[in-house]
Amino acid sequence: MKIISFLGLIGLLTFSTVNAQNVEAIKYEALHEKIASYKDQVVVVNFWATWCAPCVEEIPAFMEINNKYKDNPNFKMLFVSLDRPKLIDKVKKFISDNNMNAEVVLLDDTKRMNEWIPSFDASWGGNIPVTIIYNKGEKKSFHGQAITKFELEDEILDYLK
């Protein structure tokens, strides 16, 4: 009986490890480079945090869109967590609990907010959620508030044509 319980525990731990997503903490320059590396794709970049209610509310819609288009080689979704780096375990748990299967990075650059926020869009005042859509390396739209699933999908479809 102990052997079966032990094997079950090992299986559970293995399953959890396989499903745990690696979350890289990066500086804003590296984030710009990462976005630029997807130069042949439509890239949806969503800035969010676990403590932001509107951010959390829109994630299921983003996941629906990601699941619908993730196999399209011309599409990429990237979530940028603005949680503090010391909360990375909380972010990983949130990702797992909410079945977030898109790439997630943690922006570790809170001391330079006045520098990196306008580097993404001059009109951005620092609020979240923010969604920026790039098409083939060029910024096409900036959404400084929550965006609906239908607005997001309509815009993505315009660029995927």
C-alpha positions in Angstrom: 0.0 0.0 0.0 2.8 2.4 0.8 4.5 1.7 -2.5 1.3 2.5 -4.4 0.9 5.8 -2.5 4.5 6.6 -3.1 4.2 5.9 -6.8 1.0 8.0 -6.9 2.9 10.9 -5.3 5.7 10.6 -7.8 3.2 10.6 -10.6 1.4 13.7 -9.2 4.7 15.5 -8.8 5.8 14.6 -12.3 2.5 15.8 -13.8 2.8 19.1 -11.8 6.3 19.6 -13.0 5.4 18.9 -16.6 2.5 21.4 -16.5 4.4 24.1 -14.6 5.4 26.9 -16.9 8.8 28.4 -16.8 8.5 32.2 -16.2 11.5 34.2 -17.1 12.2 37.5 -15.4 13.5 40.0 -17.9 14.4 43.7 -18.3 12.5 45.9 -20.7 15.2 45.9 -23.3 15.1 42.1 -23.5 11.3 42.3 -23.8 11.6 44.6 -26.8 14.1 42.2 -28.3 11.7 39.3 -27.7 8.8 41.1 -29.3 11.1 42.0 -32.3 12.1 38.4 -32.7 8.5 37.5 -33.7 8.9 39.8 -36.8 6.9 37.5 -39.1 3.9 37.2 -36.8 0.9 38.9 -35.3 1.9 39.3 -31.7 -0.5 40.1 -28.9 1.4 41.5 -25.9 -0.7 41.8 -22.7 0.7 43.6 -19.7 -1.1 42.4 -16.5 -0.6 41.4 -12.9 -2.2 38.9 -10.5 -3.4 41.8 -8.3 -5.2 43.6 -11.1 -8.9 42.7 -11.2 -9.6 43.9 -14.8 -6.5 42.0 -15.9 -7.6 38.8 -14.3 -11.1 39.2 -15.7 -9.9 39.4 -19.3 -7.5 36.4 -19.2 -10.1 33.7 -20.0 -11.0 35.6 -23.2 -7.3 35.9 -24.1 -6.9 32.1 -23.5 -9.8 31.3 -25.7 -8.2 33.4 -28.5 -4.8 31.9 -27.9 -6.2 28.3 -28.0 -8.0 29.1 -31.2 -4.9 30.5 -33.0 -1.9 29.0 -31.2 -1.3 26.5 -34.0 -1.2 29.3 -36.6 2.5 30.0 -37.3 1.7 33.7 -37.9 0.3 34.2 -34.4 1.9 34.7 -31.0 0.5 35.7 -27.6 2.8 37.0 -24.9 1.8 37.9 -21.4 4.0 40.3 -19.5 3.4 40.1 -15.7 4.1 43.2 -13.7 4.1 41.4 -10.4 7.2 41.9 -8.3 9.9 39.4 -9.0 9.7 38.0 -5.4 6.2 36.9 -6.2 7.2 34.7 -9.1 5.9 31.6 -7.4 2.5 33.3 -7.0 2.6 34.1 -10.7 3.4 30.5 -11.6 0.5 29.3 -9.4 -1.8 31.7 -11.1 -0.7 30.6 -14.5 -1.3 27.0 -13.6 -4.6 27.6 -11.9 -5.9 29.6 -14.9 -4.6 27.2 -17.6 -2.5 29.9 -19.2 -0.7 28.1 -22.0 0.7 31.2 -23.7 4.2 32.4 -23.0 4.5 34.5 -19.8 7.5 36.6 -18.8 7.8 38.7 -15.7 9.1 42.3 -16.2 11.7 42.8 -13.6 12.2 46.6 -14.1 10.1 48.4 -11.6 12.9 50.9 -10.8 12.9 52.2 -14.4 9.1 52.4 -14.9 9.3 56.0 -16.1 11.7 54.8 -18.8 10.2 51.6 -20.0 6.5 52.5 -20.0 6.8 55.2 -22.7 9.2 52.9 -24.7 6.1 50.8 -25.5 3.7 53.7 -26.1 4.1 57.4 -25.5 0.5 57.7 -24.4 0.7 54.9 -21.8 0.3 56.4 -18.3 1.2 53.2 -16.5 -2.2 51.7 -16.0 -3.0 48.0 -16.6 -4.3 46.0 -18.3 -2.7 47.1 -21.5 -2.6 45.2 -24.8 -0.4 46.0 -27.7 -0.7 44.3 -31.0 2.2 44.1 -33.4 2.0 42.9 -37.0 5.3 41.8 -38.6 7.4 43.7 -36.1 5.4 47.0 -36.4 3.2 48.2 -33.5 -0.3 48.4 -34.9 -2.5 49.2 -31.9 -2.4 50.1 -28.3 -5.3 49.4 -25.9 -4.9 51.2 -22.6 -7.7 49.4 -20.9 -9.4 45.9 -20.9 -10.3 44.7 -24.4 -13.1 42.2 -25.2 -12.6 38.9 -26.8 -14.5 40.1 -29.8 -12.4 43.3 -30.2 -9.2 41.3 -29.9 -10.2 38.6 -32.3 -11.5 41.1 -34.9 -8.2 42.9 -34.8 -6.1 39.7 -35.0 -8.2 38.5 -38.0 -7.5 41.8 -39.8 -3.8 41.3 -39.5 -3.8 37.5 -40.2 -5.4 38.1 -43.6 
